[in-house]
Amino acid sequence: MFRSRKALSLVSFVMAAVMLGGCNTAPAAGDNIPVNSPSSQNTEVLEGLVTMWHMDEGTGNTIYDSASSHNDGVISGASWVTGKKGYALSFNGVDNWVTVAQTFIFHQSAEATISFWINPSDTTHRPVFWTRSDNEDSNRFHVFSGWDNQALFGFDYRSADSELHEFGEIDVPLNQWTHIAIIRFGNDYSIYRNGQLVSQVTDTSPALPTYEGSWFIGRRNFTETLYKGLIDEIAIYNRALSPAEILTIYQG
């Protein structure tokens, strides 16, 4: 389901069947999980990979970027659990998040992709990514799960002068893993769910955020509603991945 808003023209594609994620694989005690290798997510989609958080550390307060950017994240309260692959982070919706130092890639105008697995556990409007780390609600992207007590996923952004660009929502089930990829090519945004294109939006009057600085995984500018659920395998690319590459990541 997508909602058309000011300054946006919308094309929605509703797929006849939704491919759901596979079974979890728990790491056995003593397993050597290859945290420092981006190819442990998949062996083919490495071109343009600038940040890769496998979240397979299993201990400690840091998620390490195994790609070239060394864009590590600092964990505040989130706990290690069995993930989609290896370990993942669990967020309790109260006081758990991760702070990332480098500017969110969609704040620049070039093509980009962000890919990740989510497993939300409630329908409250909660932030997956909030792309600045202060108290302001402008000049940022907001990637979220849950809306109006429905199991949904969507994103929006506010420009430096607070103009809101909303991109609507798609269905994402509770308490199971779903792979999401958001791709920007020019002014077009595509959302893939479990390897399949489900929505496309053209931003007809782009006014992208210009904020440069740290951002959050699992929280926003206030802490009344934080993300509740699991997140795993976040990958950021400085190019628009193809449909075949998205499918490779989903199936990998």
N, C-alpha and C positions, 0 to 999 in steps of 0.2 A: 504494500500500500504506500503510495507516495502522495504528498500534498503539494500542489502548485502554489508558489508564493511570488511576491513582487520581485521583479528583475530576474526571474528564472523562467525558462520554457522547459517543459518536461516531456520526456518520452519514457514510458514504463513498459517493461517486458515482464510478464508474469509467466514463469516456467510451469509446464504441465506436471513435472515431478521434481521434488526437492531431494537431492542426494544428501543424506545425513552422514555425519562423521562415524568412523569406525570405533572399535573397542579401544579402551585405554590399555596401555602396557606399563605396568608398574616396574620401576627399577629395582632389581634385587639387591640385597645388601652386598656391598663390595663391588658392585658393577662400576666399571670405569666409563663414565659418561663423557663423551668428547666435547667439553664445553668450548674449547678454543677452535673448533672447526665449523665454519659456516656450512660446509657440505653435509653435516650430520642432519640438517633439515631436509635437503635433497641434494642430488649430485649434478643437477643440470642448470638450475636458475641462479647463476652467480653473477652474470654480467650486470653491472650497475648497482650491485648490493653495497649499500653504504653503512647500514646498521643491522645487526642480527643479534637479537636477544633470545637464546634458546630457553633461558630460565631453568637450566639444568644443574645449577650449582648445588641445590639441595640443602644448603646451609649458608649462614652468614647474612649480611645486610647489603649485598651488592648483586645486581644483575650485570654481567659482563658482556660487552659488545664484542663479538668474535669476528666482526668485519673490520674494515680498515679505519673506521672513524674513532675507535676507542671511546665511544659514547656510552659510558657505563651509567647505570641508574642506581640511586640510593634508596633502599627499601625503608619505609616507615611502617612497621607493624605487620605487614603482610606475611603470611606463613607459607612454608614449603609443603606441597602436597603432590601426590601422583598426578601427572598431567596427561595431556593428549599424547605427548612424547616425552618420556623421562619424567622430569619434575615440571611443576607449574607453580604459579603464585596464587594463593587464595586471599581474597579481600573480603573483610567482614561487613562492609557497608557503614562502619562507624568511625574507625580511626586508622585505616590502612591505605597506603598509597606508595607510589614510587616517584621520585624526582629525577628528571633527566636534564642534563646540562645544556645540550646543544639544541639550537633552534629547530622547531618542527619543520619538516621539509616542504609542506604545503604552503608555508609562508613565502616561498619564492614562486615565481610564475612559470618555471619550467615544468615539463612533464615529470610525474612521480607516481610511485605506488607504495601503499602500505598494506601488509598482509599479516593476519594474526588469527589465532583461535580464541573464541570466547565461550564461556559456559556460565551464563547469568543465572541467578537463583531467585530473582524477584522482578516484579513489573514496575517498580518505582522508577521514575526518570533519573538515571544514574550515569555519571561520566565514565567512559572508558578512557578517553584521552581529552585533556584540557590543556591547550597549548600555550599557556603562560602560567607563571607560578607566583603571582601576587593576588591582590584582592580585586583587580579590575575585571569587568565583564565587557571588554571591547578589544579589538585588535587581536583576535584569537580564533582558532577552530575549536569545535566541540563535537566529539564523536561519542555517542551515548547509546545505552540500551534501556529499554522500557519507556513507555509513554502512555499516559492516561490509563494506567493499570492494565496495559496490554503488553504482551511479549514481543517487543519491536526493537529495531536497531535503526539508527540514522545519524546524520551529522548536519552541522550548520557552521557558519562563521559570521563574525562581526568585523567590519572594517575599522580602521583607526578612528573614524567619526561615528562608530556604533551602528552603522547601517547593517541590518540583519539580513543574511542570505540563508534561507532554510531549504534543505534538500529532502525533507520528508522522511518516511520510515519504510522499512521492509520487515516482514515477519521473521523472528528468530526465536526458537523454542527455549523454554527454561530447562535447566538441569540436564543439558546434553551439549556436547561439543559441536560448534558450528564454525566453519572456516569463512572468514570475511576478507575480501580484498577490495580496496578503494583505489581507483586509477584515475589520474588526471592527464588528459591529453589536450593541449590547448585550453579551451574553456569548457571542455566536456568532462564530466565525472561519470564513471561507471562503477557499479557495485556488483561484485560477484559473491554468491553465497554457495558454499560447498562446490566450488569449481564451475558454477553456472552463472551467466549474466542474468541478473534479475531487474536491474534498473539503470537508466541513463538520464543524465540531466545536463542541460547546457546553461551555464551561467552567462546570461546575456549582457550583464553590466558589471563585470568583475571589479572588485575593490579589495584585493587580498590583504590580509593582515600584514603589517610591517614589523610587528614585535620581534625582537631578537633577544633570545635568552632561554632560560630553563622552562620546563613544562612538566605536567603531571600525567601519570598513568593511574587511573582509579579514583581521582578526586577532581574538584573544580575550584573556583575562587572562594567558595565557602565550604564548610564541612558538615552541613546539615544532611546532605544526601551524597554519599560516596558509593562507588561501585561495589556491588555484592555478587560474588561469584569467582570464577577462575579465569585466568588469562595465561596463554602460552604461545611460544614461537612467534614473536613479533619480528617482522622483516621489513626494512625500508629500502626502497630502490630509487635511484635518481633518473628513472626512465619509466615509460608506460609499458608494463608487461603485456604480452599477447594473451589471448584466450587459452592457447595451448600451454603457455607457461603457468598461468594460474591453475589450470587443471593438473599440471605436473606437481605443483606445490601441494595442492589438496590431496592428491593421491600418494604423495611421497612418504 
